[in-house]
């Protein structure tokens, strides 16, 4: 019997997995990457900080009434790790909302319209652009500042999204000015507070910020910032690919031109791609579900500002 010898000197061809993945087209079958975290905010009517609760699968925990389960957080402190933002508007017959995006003036946002159709809710992409561009197209949009916040708890530190909107935004912008040019906000504890105020719409409670002690050990800060960066990069890359596809589709449907920024919502072309709620939620990183969760957390009618 003859035994065939194996040539141990044969060079194994190196395989570029990323290139093969592109060739395979598998990205078209994968779900959008998501980053599910509990949200933390002040109750704009009665005061107090409340945190949502997530199930092990990342979905929102609800109470017997079907609304989001909220846990009160007394005297909240933590570390601001990274700011992001989104835009939204809740009207009588429709809602506008965007994906979560970067905190720069060049960041790109896709604007979605949610309305009731004959077969249920319809989610429709109606525009996209930088913050300035989408505000020109849809001046009713209001910004929410999203802070990745390492919340101090009895069990340790928990990463969550701290959401600041309305009159609390001014306090946040003032807070940024308290840091010297050689200081970073993640180097210090942030003490969250609240302040009652009123305007033409009535009384409300807004978030306040106070600079706390300097963080001695940045191990957890580093670990969480790296994890946040990886998650956001994956989401942004996915969103960019879908945005490029949407841009190409718009140019085909409008003979190479973009809808004028001055056009109102009702004038935006109805022929733009319509998505059902499930598909849209995937396309914008579960943002559709987040909008509903926000409605469940706090009665929108009780909030005197957008």
N, C-alpha and C positions, 0 to 999 in steps of 0.2 A: 504494500500500500504506500502510495506516495503522498507525502504531506506538503501542502503548499505553504511556503513561507510568507509571512507578512512583512512587507517593507516598512520598517519602523521609521525610515527616513522620509516617508511621504509627507509633504507639507499639507496640513489641513487648511482648507480654504476658509478664510475669515468671513463671517456672515454679519451683515449690517441689518440688525433686526428692525430698525426704524424704516429702512428702505423697503424691506420685505413687507412690513405692515402697510406701507403706502400702496405697494403693488397689489396687496391682497384685498384692499378696499374695506378692511374690517372696521375702519373708523365710522363707516356709514351704518354699521349695525350696532355700535355701542351707544349706551345711554350717556346723556350729558353728565359730566362730573359735578358733584354737589358738595357743599360744605355746610352741614347742618349743625347749628349750635343753639343753645338756649338764648332767648333775647331778654334784655334787662331794660327797664324804662321806668320813669316816674309817671304816676297817674295824673294826667293833666287837670283833673277836676277835684279829686279829693286829697291828692298828695300821697306820699308813700312810694317806695320802690318795689316793683314786682318782677319776678323772673318766671319765664315759662318753663315747663318741664317736658323733656323729650323721652320717648320710649326708646328701648334698645335699638330699634330699627331706624331711629331718627325722626319718626313722625311725632306730631304734637299730642301730648297727653291731654285728654279732655275730662271734664267733670260730668256729673250726672245730668247737668243741663245742656251738655253738648258743647259748651264753650271751653276755651283753653284753660287748663288748670294753671293757676298763678300762685306762686309762693312769695310771701312778703320777705324782703331783704331789709333788715334794719341797719342803719348807719353803714351803708355800703362803702367799702374802700377797695382799691385794686390798682392795677397798672395798665395804662393805655399802651397798647402795643402797635396798632396800625390803624389809621383812619381810612375809611372808604365812604361812598355815598350812593344814594339812589334818589329817584324823583317819583312823585305820585300825586294823584288828584282823585277825589271821590265825589262824583256828581250824583244827580238824581237818577239818571238813566244809564250812566256808563261810568267806568273807571279808567284812568290812565296810570300806567306804572312803567318803570324801566328796570333793567337789570341792575345789579350792584356793580359799580365801576370804580375806577381810580379817583384819587382826590386832586388830580391836576386838571387844568383847563383844556388839555388836549385829549382827555379820556373820551372814549366813545360809548354812547348809550343808545340802546334800541328802545323806542317808545311803543308800548302795546296798549291797545284799547280793549277793554272787556265790556261786553254788552250782552243782553239777553236775546237769544235767537229762538226760532221756532222749535228747535230740537235741543235747547239748553243754552248754556253760556257759550259765547263765541269770543275767541281771543284773536285779535288781528294786529299785525305789525303795521303801524301807521307812520313811522318816521325813525330817523336815527341821526346821530351827530354828536358834537361836543356839547357840554352844558349850555354854552351860549346859543348854539344853533337850535337845540331842542326847546329852549325857553322862548326863542323867537317864534318857533312854530306853534308851541303850546304854552302860552304865558301863564296858564292856570296851574302848571306844575309847581309843586313845592318840594324843596330839598329835605332829605333826612340824612343827617350825618351818622354814619355807622362806625363805631369804634370797637375794634377787637380789644376786649377788656378782660384782664386776668383778675377775676373777682376773688376776694378773700372770703373763705367760708370756714366753718368749724372743722370740716373734713379736709381742708387744704385749699388750693387755688383751683378755680374752675374757669375755663375759657368761655366767654359768651360774647354776644353782640350787644353793645350798649347803644341804644338808638336815641338820638337827640333831634328834636324838631321844633318848629315854632319859635317862640321867644327864648327858648333855651339855647339856641344857636349863637346868639349874641354873647352869652356868658362863656360859651366854649371858645369863641374867637378871642375874647379878652383873656381867657386862660392861657392860650398859646403864647401871649405876649409876656407872660411871667417867666418864661424860660430864656436864659441868656444864650448867646450864639454858640457857646461851647457846652450847653446842656441839652439833654435829650429827654423827652417826656417819659420814656420807658425806664429812665434812671430813678424815677421818683414815684412814690405812692400818690395816688389821686384820691382825695376825699370827696365823695359825692354828697351834695346837700340839696335843699329845695327852698324855693322862695315863692310866696303868694304874691300875685299881681293882678291887675285888671286892665281891661281895655274896653273898646266900644261893644265887644261881644259878651263881656261879663268877666267873672273872676276865673283865674286859672293858676296852676302851680307849674313852675319851671325849674329845670335842673341848674344847680350851681356847682362850681368846681373849686377845690382848694388844694394847693400844693402841699404834699405831705413829706415824710422823711425820705431820705435817699435810700435806695435799695442797695444793700451790701452785697448780696449774692445774685448775680445775673444769670445763673444756670438755667432756671426755668424760663426766664425771658428769652434767652437765646434759643432754647429748644422750641418754644412756642412760635417765635418769630420765623424760624426756619420752616416749621410745619405749615404756618399760615401762608408763607411765600410759595411753597410747593403747591398747596391747594389752589391759591389764587391764580398762579401761573397756568395750571391745568385748565381752570375754568375760563380764563381770559383767552387762552389759545383756542379752546373749543368755540367760544363766542366769536372770535375773530373769523374763524372759518365759516361759521354760519352767517356772520355779517357780510362777508365777501360774497357769499352765495345770494343773500338778499339784495345786495347792491347790484349784482349782475342782473338779477331778475327785474329790479326796478328799471334799470336802463333799457332792458328789452321792451318792457311794457310802456315806457314813456318815450320811446324812440331816441334813447341816448341821453335824455335830460332828466334831472332830478325834480321832484315836485317843488315848486317855489316855496321858500320858507314862510312867505307871507300868507299862504293859504290856510284856512281854518280847518279844524278837525273834520267837519262835515264835507269839506271840499277835497280832502285827500282821496285819491283814487280808490274806489271800492274794489277794483280788480286786483289789488295787492293780495298776496297769499293769505288765506284765512286758515287758522289752526284751531283745532278743538282744544279744550282746556288741558287735557293730558299731554298732548304734543307740545303745546306752548310752555307748559310747566317744565318740560324736559329741555326745551330750547333755551330758556332763560334761567336755568339753574334753580328750578322750584320757586321762582318768584311769584307765580300765580298763587301757589299755596300760601306763601308768606303774606300776601295781601289779605287773603281770607283769614289767616291766623290773627292778623292785626285787628281785623274787624271783630273777631271773637274775643280778643283780649280786652278791648275797651270799646264801649259804645261810641261810635263816631259822632253821634249827635250830641254827646256830652262834652266834646272837646271844642273849646271856643276858637281854636285856630287850626289851620290846615297843616 
